[in-house]
Amino acid sequence: MLGQQKFHARVMQVLRDSKVFGTLEEEVLGDLANVLEQQDVRGGGKVLEEGDPADSMFFVITGRLRVSRHNRDGSIMLYNEIRPGESVGEMGMILHQPRTADVTAVRDSTLAVLQRGKFEALLLRQPLGLNRVFSQAIFDHLRHTSAVSKRHQAQAFVVVPLFMGAGASEVARSLAEALALLGRVQHISPSEERERESKAAQDGDGKDRFDALEEQFDFLVYEADATPSSWTRRAFRQADQVIFVANAGSPRDRGPMEQRLNEEPGFSMKRQHLVLLHPAHTVAPEATDGWRTGRQLERVYPVRSGLANDFGRLARFLTGRAVGVVLGGGGARGFAHLGVLRALHEAHIPVDLVGGNSMGALIGAQYACGLSLDAIREQTRKFAEGGERLTLPLISLVAGHRVSRDLKLMFGDTQIDALWTPYFAAACNLSTARTTVQDSGPLWRAVLASNSPAGLFPPVLHQGHLLVDGAILENVPVEAMRMRLGTPLERRPGNGTIIAIDVDVQDDMGVPLDLKRLSVRSKLKQLVTRSSESTPGITEILYRAGHIGGLNQRAATVAQADHYLEPPVAGFTMMAYRRAEEIADVGYRYAMEKIPQWKL
């Protein structure tokens, strides 16, 4: 608990740093600070409850609060965090309305409380200034505008082993090293904390160390004990995010540590992750989906011991700095993706998550498997030149057996959740008229669905639904990437970086003005004579029909991406697979011109 003098000083600093309340004159600011009451809440403690009378408002001085609501089925819907310098409850207090949501302390927190009676008395003394700032506070609340202008806020993580010997010490140390590339970081191990507490007791040092750490560092990594000790519980309360650690091959059932922490107040309010630690030279990671059962994990991260790149990806995801690359469809023009990926590598821009549609899904899947760019180019070219047999056109023009067979050979039994680089493929679900994002199950099937244009190939059947090439709705699945790149609370621009690559050139599909009707005879004549005045055939018509949705909403797709690349590949036909190296080079040179202009 802060002493009265220290509490008053911290309150004044919070109010001065506020974009709204910081505009008050110093005399009015001091008057407001004098009527605020200190309230200390342990992590997990309830601050406000939905439906209760609103007779006060709160300023957060230290710690974190989380806004949440209960669904009818009893599940919890998490909303925004309220951080030091921000306020909550002013609308209900002023408008005399019941609380609209629950507010829970995520960390041990100190709050400054303004009771309605004291607010009304203060309003009589300082009517002009307070009316103005509270009106602005409500306006900003409705517009979701941050009220904090310059207060430093550290992110805190607790690394918790699920079982004895789970490697939490290595994960905490490696994560701290990765975070050090992003800002100032402090790793606190159990032995160091116990030694410090012993020394503090001898010296009579009662200073709140966590507040001091919050001010000194950008990231705090608390390493928990392998047992639910007092230090583990305290570190858990101070953390915003929980990182459980398990070794690959460990039992997936809940252990005693996890069960004990699950009983801690506020457990469901924290962002939770699982690091699945593998030996350094592991070729393919353990599948992660089974670890989600019975847990509310945001993500499962397969990482290799001692591999800095894996821990770098983990750090970027945890801090909202991950980079997602979206690859669109476009036939042979999709080889430009390889050139852009090469340029990203040379610019030291990581690819933390890759997703795509059609040709982009095929290239992205091979990239997620760890193949070199040259190997992807040659394997894709051979695959695309394999041809396909026509069939009785009752369901599709071609049977699709060769494509399905070759994709099974290419990817084998690989599951999407057993890749080091997270991956998804987009497809259009004809049954629901929505985009289906495939981020689990067999990799070959996801790529096949995304590469099955409606009418040309038979739909892929999955759980009773019909899946086809996703370009019908969105050829460059940026929205799907945003949903997977952001946290459940922050799926919006600014949380992570999305690089989208669009190779779907909008070719002119007109016909001569004097042409009255498309006919089989005229088309056959053009094919035989190789006339320069070509009219569209069934393949071109089906392709354009299958891409019309993506072309129509391109402006919305562009707006959702942080960087949208359109390599100049119009000079290449959709079937120019033998020019793969040339197309990739066009993508590379284009990206090398664009990347220096980015602010990353």
Beta strands, then each sheet from edge to edge (+ up, - down):
strand 1: 37-41
strand 2: 46-48
strand 3: 56-62
strand 4: 65-70
strand 5: 76-82
strand 6: 87-88
strand 7: 102-105
strand 8: 109-115
strand 9: 155-161
strand 10: 185-188
strand 11: 219-223
strand 12: 241-247
strand 13: 271-278
strand 14: 299-304
strand 15: 323-327
strand 16: 353-356
strand 17: 423-429
strand 18: 434-438
strand 19: 460-462
strand 20: 465-469
strand 21: 497-501
strand 22: 563-565
sheet 1: 1+ 8- 3+ 6-
sheet 2: 2+ 7- 4+ 5-
sheet 3: 10+ 11+ 9+ 12+ 13+ 14+
sheet 4: 18+ 17- 16- 15- 21- 22-
sheet 5: 18+ 17- 20+ 19-
end
